[in-house]
């Protein structure tokens, strides 16, 4: 049996599944294992997405903290300059 994937400019352009329809159906056990594998893969992807979102939020908070400190320093420098 052959599955042919054709790419154009680095992107999937077509899929040839001729002959695949004659493959035997999965057994109940094989289907159960495949469903479990897919569920685990989805969970792994979701966990990675959540971790990435948390990291991006942490970075945004750090940037905001740095910007607030910069503004406070500028205000302090402006106050000192006015006193002179």
C-alpha positions as CSV (number, residue, x, y, z in Angstrom):
1,X,0.0,0.0,0.0
2,X,1.2,3.5,-0.7
3,X,0.3,6.9,0.6
4,X,1.8,9.7,-1.5
5,X,2.1,13.2,-0.2
6,X,3.0,15.8,-2.8
7,X,4.4,19.2,-1.8
8,X,4.7,22.5,-3.7
9,X,6.8,25.3,-2.4
10,X,7.2,23.5,0.9
11,X,3.5,23.1,1.5
12,X,1.3,20.0,1.2
13,X,-0.4,20.2,-2.2
14,X,-2.1,16.8,-2.5
15,X,-2.6,13.4,-0.9
16,X,-2.9,10.2,-3.0
17,X,-4.6,7.5,-0.9
18,X,-5.2,5.1,-3.7
19,X,-5.1,1.5,-2.3
20,X,-5.5,2.6,1.3
21,X,-9.3,1.8,1.2
22,X,-8.4,-1.9,0.8
23,X,-6.5,-1.9,4.1
24,X,-8.1,-4.0,6.8
25,X,-10.1,-2.0,9.5
26,X,-8.5,-1.6,12.9
27,X,-9.4,-4.1,15.5
28,X,-11.2,-2.8,18.6
29,X,-7.9,-3.0,20.6
30,X,-6.0,-1.2,17.8
31,X,-8.6,1.5,17.7
32,X,-8.5,1.9,21.5
33,X,-4.7,2.2,21.4
34,X,-4.8,4.7,18.6
35,X,-7.5,6.8,20.4
36,X,-5.3,6.7,23.5
37,X,-2.2,7.7,21.5
38,X,-4.1,10.6,19.9
39,X,-5.5,11.8,23.3
40,X,-2.0,11.7,24.8
41,X,-0.6,13.7,21.9
42,X,-3.4,16.3,22.2
43,X,-2.7,16.6,25.9
44,X,1.0,17.0,25.3
45,X,0.3,19.7,22.7
46,X,-2.1,21.5,25.0
47,X,0.3,21.4,27.9
48,X,3.0,22.9,25.7
49,X,0.6,25.6,24.6
50,X,-0.3,26.5,28.2
51,X,3.4,26.5,29.2
52,X,4.1,28.9,26.3
53,X,1.3,31.2,27.3
54,X,2.5,31.3,30.9
55,X,6.0,32.1,29.7
56,X,4.7,34.9,27.5
57,X,2.6,36.3,30.3
58,X,5.7,36.2,32.6
59,X,7.7,38.0,30.0
60,X,5.0,40.7,29.6
61,X,4.9,41.2,33.3
62,X,8.6,41.6,33.5
63,X,8.6,44.1,30.6
64,X,5.8,46.1,32.4
65,X,7.8,46.0,35.7
66,X,10.9,47.3,33.8
67,X,8.9,50.0,32.1
68,X,7.3,51.1,35.3
69,X,10.8,51.3,36.9
70,X,12.1,53.4,34.0
71,X,9.2,55.8,34.2
72,X,9.7,56.2,38.0
73,X,13.4,56.9,37.4
74,X,12.6,59.5,34.7
75,X,10.1,61.2,37.1
76,X,12.6,61.2,39.9
77,X,15.3,62.7,37.6
78,X,12.8,65.3,36.4
79,X,11.9,66.2,40.0
80,X,15.7,66.5,40.9
81,X,16.2,68.7,37.8
82,X,13.3,71.0,38.8
83,X,14.8,71.4,42.3
84,X,18.1,72.7,40.9
